[in-house]
Every structure is written in C-alpha cells, then in structure tokens.
Amino acid sequence: MQTKAKLTIDLQYASPAIEQSLALIASSALLRKWVKAATQYSGLITLRFVNQVESKKLNFVFRNKDKPTNVLTFPYELTKTSLVADIVICLPVLKKETKEQNKPLKEHLAHLIIHGCLHAQGHDHEVEKDAKKMENLEIRLLKDLGFPNPYLLK
C-alpha cells in the first residue's frame, strides 16, 4: 500500500484583519484541503495572505510590475518527490476580481490556491500548449473539489 506524501502547509496572514476576513470565506482546514488536493509532493508550502501594499512590493521586486496581483508563487525547491514553495495571495485583489468577474469568493480563492500550487510544481502558462495543460489540470482539480470551471463566462 502506497502512503500519501507528507506535505506541511503553513498558513500566514499579514494582519489579524486579513485572517478574520479570510475566515469568513474558508476555514484553515479547507485551505489545507485545497492545497493537498492540488499537490502530489511531500515538502512544505507556505500559503500567505497579504494586503495590497505587500503584494505590490513583492510583485515589483520579483516581477518588475508596479501593482498588486492576485497570486504569486515562489518555488524554492522541486525534486521528483518533494517541493518547498511560498504562495502569496492578495485578499483585496481577490475580492476586487470576484466583483468584476461576478464569481463567489470561495470559488475564486480555491482557484487561486490551485493555480499557485500548480506553479509550485513546475507548471506554467507562458506558451499556449503549457497554458492549456495547466488550465485543464485546474478545471479537473476544481471539479473534484465541487467547483465549476473557472474559465467559463457566466
């Protein structure tokens, strides 16, 4: 019998307000469930929820883009069996996008977590072929968790 890889998930919040706001959307147990569903490796994933100031700073320093963004993934180590990565989600940007796209918060949050986890495992969407592969994985994982296809227009 094969045992599931041991994955440690560290949840971090930039402030108590962000932690309280996030708790209204999804419990820490649910956040961990989504990460585990999308990650087939052992190792450590730190899931950090930030404000726009921190997101903008990270996005500028690491991607040379002077604006906050919804999700950033920082993969530090990836082997055949394990990974170490940080996934940073900007809660105010997530909330803004849900209003603009008319999506439920929980649904969009699950999508961003899945998206970040796939980046941590080496998936990318820079070229069309890779983007399609990554989208199909996201769609399947989200469906398995009870969420609709995030790429369908409502």
Backbone torsions as a table, in degrees:
resi	resn	phi	psi	omega
1	MET	NA	129.6	-178.9
2	GLN	-87.7	133.2	178.6
3	THR	-94.2	148.5	178.8
4	LYS	-68.9	142.3	179.4
5	ALA	-58.2	143.8	178.9
6	LYS	-84.1	112.4	-179.5
7	LEU	-117.3	124.1	175.0
8	THR	-96.0	133.1	-179.3
9	ILE	-121.4	115.8	179.9
10	ASP	-101.5	122.8	178.0
11	LEU	-100.0	131.1	179.0
12	GLN	-130.6	147.5	-179.4
13	TYR	-131.2	133.7	-178.2
14	ALA	-67.9	-21.4	179.6
15	SER	-158.5	159.9	174.4
16	PRO	-60.7	-33.4	179.5
17	ALA	-63.6	-41.8	178.3
18	ILE	-65.7	-41.9	178.5
19	GLU	-60.5	-44.3	179.5
20	GLN	-66.5	-41.4	179.4
21	SER	-64.0	-41.8	179.9
22	LEU	-67.2	-36.6	-179.7
23	ALA	-61.0	-25.3	176.8
24	LEU	-75.2	-17.3	-179.0
25	ILE	-96.6	-48.5	-176.2
26	ALA	-155.4	141.1	178.0
27	SER	-73.0	161.4	177.1
28	SER	-62.3	-34.4	177.4
29	ALA	-63.4	-39.9	179.4
30	LEU	-69.2	-40.7	176.9
31	LEU	-58.7	-45.0	179.1
32	ARG	-64.2	-38.8	178.2
33	LYS	-60.1	-43.8	-179.7
34	TRP	-64.6	-42.1	179.1
35	VAL	-63.0	-46.0	-179.1
36	LYS	-63.7	-36.7	179.8
37	ALA	-65.0	-29.5	-175.3
38	ALA	-98.5	-2.3	-172.7
39	THR	-125.3	120.7	-177.4
40	GLN	-99.9	8.0	-176.5
41	TYR	-108.4	162.4	166.8
42	SER	-87.2	173.8	177.4
43	GLY	127.3	-146.9	-175.4
44	LEU	-137.2	127.4	170.1
45	ILE	-120.7	125.0	173.0
46	THR	-100.8	122.1	179.3
47	LEU	-106.5	110.5	-175.5
48	ARG	-114.9	131.6	179.6
49	PHE	-107.6	125.3	-171.0
50	VAL	-128.0	172.8	174.7
51	ASN	-93.8	179.8	-177.4
52	GLN	-67.5	-33.0	-179.3
53	VAL	-63.6	-48.2	-179.8
54	GLU	-66.8	-41.4	179.1
55	SER	-61.8	-45.1	179.9
56	LYS	-61.5	-43.1	-179.5
57	LYS	-63.0	-47.8	179.4
58	LEU	-63.4	-42.3	-179.2
59	ASN	-64.0	-36.3	179.2
60	PHE	-72.6	-47.5	-177.0
61	VAL	-63.8	-42.5	-172.9
62	PHE	-98.7	-20.0	-178.1
63	ARG	-127.8	0.1	179.8
64	ASN	58.1	33.8	177.1
65	LYS	-116.6	121.3	-171.9
66	ASP	-90.9	58.0	176.7
67	LYS	-160.0	155.8	175.7
68	PRO	-70.3	156.5	179.3
69	THR	-135.2	163.0	-175.0
70	ASN	-69.8	-45.4	-177.5
71	VAL	-146.0	139.1	173.5
72	LEU	-127.1	138.4	177.1
73	THR	-119.5	132.4	178.6
74	PHE	-119.4	93.5	177.8
75	PRO	-82.6	123.7	-178.5
76	TYR	-101.5	-32.4	-177.2
77	GLU	-149.5	135.3	175.9
78	LEU	-147.0	115.1	175.9
79	THR	-116.3	-171.8	179.3
80	LYS	-66.8	-21.0	-175.7
81	THR	-126.4	-15.1	-176.0
82	SER	-142.1	163.1	178.6
83	LEU	-146.3	159.1	169.9
84	VAL	-136.7	125.7	-177.2
85	ALA	-156.5	154.2	169.9
86	ASP	-110.8	138.2	173.5
87	ILE	-122.3	122.2	-176.0
88	VAL	-113.0	122.7	-179.8
89	ILE	-117.5	129.7	178.8
90	CYS	-92.8	106.9	-175.7
91	LEU	-62.2	-41.9	177.3
92	PRO	-62.4	-37.1	177.7
93	VAL	-67.7	-42.2	177.6
94	LEU	-57.1	-46.8	-179.2
95	LYS	-64.1	-40.7	178.4
96	LYS	-61.9	-44.9	-179.6
97	GLU	-63.6	-37.6	-179.2
98	THR	-64.3	-36.0	176.7
99	LYS	-68.5	-46.7	-178.7
100	GLU	-64.0	-37.0	-175.9
101	GLN	-97.3	0.7	-179.4
102	ASN	52.9	51.3	179.6
103	LYS	-118.5	149.1	173.6
104	PRO	-66.7	142.6	-179.2
105	LEU	-55.3	-48.1	-176.5
106	LYS	-60.6	-41.3	180.0
107	GLU	-62.6	-45.7	-178.7
108	HIS	-70.1	-38.3	177.4
109	LEU	-61.9	-45.8	178.0
110	ALA	-59.2	-42.1	179.5
111	HIS	-61.9	-46.5	-179.4
112	LEU	-64.0	-36.7	177.8
113	ILE	-66.3	-46.2	177.5
114	ILE	-59.4	-46.0	-179.5
115	HIS	-58.2	-48.1	179.1
116	GLY	-62.8	-40.6	178.9
117	CYS	-63.8	-38.8	178.6
118	LEU	-67.0	-39.8	174.4
119	HIS	-59.6	-41.7	-179.6
120	ALA	-61.5	-24.8	-179.3
121	GLN	-96.9	12.8	173.5
122	GLY	96.6	-0.3	178.2
123	HIS	-77.2	150.8	-178.1
124	ASP	-147.2	167.6	179.7
125	HIS	-135.2	32.6	-179.4
126	GLU	-76.3	-32.5	176.3
127	VAL	-117.2	153.4	-172.0
128	GLU	-53.5	-45.5	-177.7
129	LYS	-61.2	-45.0	179.4
130	ASP	-69.1	-37.0	179.1
131	ALA	-62.2	-43.7	-179.6
132	LYS	-64.3	-41.6	178.6
133	LYS	-62.3	-44.4	-179.4
134	MET	-66.4	-43.7	177.9
135	GLU	-59.5	-44.4	-179.9
136	ASN	-62.3	-39.0	175.7
137	LEU	-63.5	-45.0	178.6
138	GLU	-59.4	-46.6	-179.2
139	ILE	-59.1	-45.9	-178.6
140	ARG	-65.7	-46.6	-179.6
141	LEU	-63.2	-42.9	178.7
142	LEU	-65.2	-39.3	177.4
143	LYS	-61.4	-43.3	178.5
144	ASP	-61.1	-26.1	179.0
145	LEU	-93.5	1.5	176.4
146	GLY	91.6	16.7	-179.4
147	PHE	-107.6	151.1	178.3
148	PRO	-76.5	168.9	176.2
149	ASN	-61.2	119.2	-177.4
150	PRO	-74.2	-9.8	-177.3
151	TYR	-95.7	-3.3	176.2
152	LEU	-82.5	134.7	177.1
153	LEU	-74.4	139.8	179.9
154	LYS	-96.0	NA	NA
